[in-house]
Amino acid sequence: MEEELPTEISVLTLNCWGLKYISKLRRERLDEIGRQLAIADPQPHIVALQECFTQDDYRSIRRQTRFILPYGKFYHSAAFGGGLAILSRWPIEESTMFRYSLNGRPTAFWRGDWYVGKGVASAKIRYGPGPKHIVEVFNTHTHSPYEHGPKDSYVCHRTAQAWEMSKLLRGAAERGHLVLALGDFNMVPLSLQHRVITAHAPVRDSWRVLHPDSSLGPADLPAEKARRRPIPTAEFNLRENGAASDGPYNTWRWPKAQQKLLGPGKSELTVAPDTIDIRGKRLDYIFASTGDVSALGGGWVVRRINVGMTMRHPELGCSLSDHFAVEATLVFQPVPSSSSSPSPSSLSSGAGAVDPPHSEKETAAGGGDDIDTNNVAALHNGTYLQSPTASSFRGSSSGGASKTSLDGRDNAHIHTHTQQQQQLLALSKQPPPLLPSSSYDEMLAQIHFYVRRERSQRTWRGRHFFAWLAVTIGCLVAVWFSPHNYVSFILMLVSSLGLTAGTIDGLLSLLFFRSELQALKEYEWEIRNAKAAAAAGGGEPPVPVLEDGDDLDDREW
């Protein structure tokens, strides 16, 4: 018997903190993460993991979740891997690892972002037989900030990564698929990076859909201070603000002396729910779209979202990761269909055909009159604007629709349904909102600042190479006139070590910094082009986009 199409999809994202040789109690914690995923209620259908760097840890999680998540993909990237994995209840038809064009520096070895090749792990997951019964999942862990405020060395990287992510999401949405973007984005709500994703891709931040008044970051963030809200408690930050990172409930954020009180055989230390939480913030996100409403006969809306995986290891007493998980449930929301709609059998195949309604059982149940125009608009106006209510579903609490609803729809009902369908198609053609011009200017300012720094680094490292080359030649000449062997040895040692360091800097100047500047050129062109489009759409005169070879472009670069 063919499996019915799902009416709910539960998704989960978790940064596992699974760095080999660095993360404490890594194996024990990730093994318990797998066990908790296997017994989770509700059972997740799609799971995105970050910082799961070793295949041993991935296989351990797969073994424990194989009965509820039989499909999975571990993504390989750069020298040490991106630490990304996707698990699924349904088959993964395609997968791709997209590397970010701007991604740290090889000279920042102990930070490691460049060496793990951060990017976006994508998976095309099929949950039904129709052409549009596909979820495109994008899992990412963007560049870590390390510094904050004006001294943030990598803000340009994260903004560029958000921009690249938005392009991937927009492309998937244009294919008519349900789109999910999950992961640790290392950004706070309504930051520039956050706004780039939601403005340039038809997706919404699921948490803000149900908690539109949630915090904008930790309590000491200037934007959050400006709201003049009371400093939240630990419980409020979890329940209302979605602060899955840096909160007092997480034992890995405790002082070292307090962490030493945890362990096998030791009494459990609890945190009072009313503990003041100044640092807790939301870095982990679930962005989602609605899917092709006209093809599916409805769309996906968010019903539930919460912070999860807050339990501790049963023996070690520590939190399972330095982040908590974010869990969400999407539910399929049917839309009313007019009496002139094609039958499901006529929609199942053929060129230009669309999918039948998401569930024939839901279509047959009637109840379309319960969905008003606002609910229809909610499906497409920025994906989903509200969670479904009891009256939004097909059918009634009595288990079915009346005969009048099924067979005796009058002309007024048909006219209403036709208007709703027309509005639905009109909404589906609307482009996503664009950022204001000031946001593009901020992005361009980031680019220009980073360009100046990269050009300075390229010049300095190039000079370093030539300086050591000259020193090496001088040392080799001095060997001829050295009166003692030990002096010759010192000269050769200094010249060899110096030339090695200089050669590394020379290669960085020639290859890495040059390639970063090339990537920044592409990024700047796209931002200028988007700014021009936004200006034209807003009635302002369009800004000319500079091409390679233009005088102004040459002076800038």
Disulfide bonds with the S-S distance in Angstrom:
none
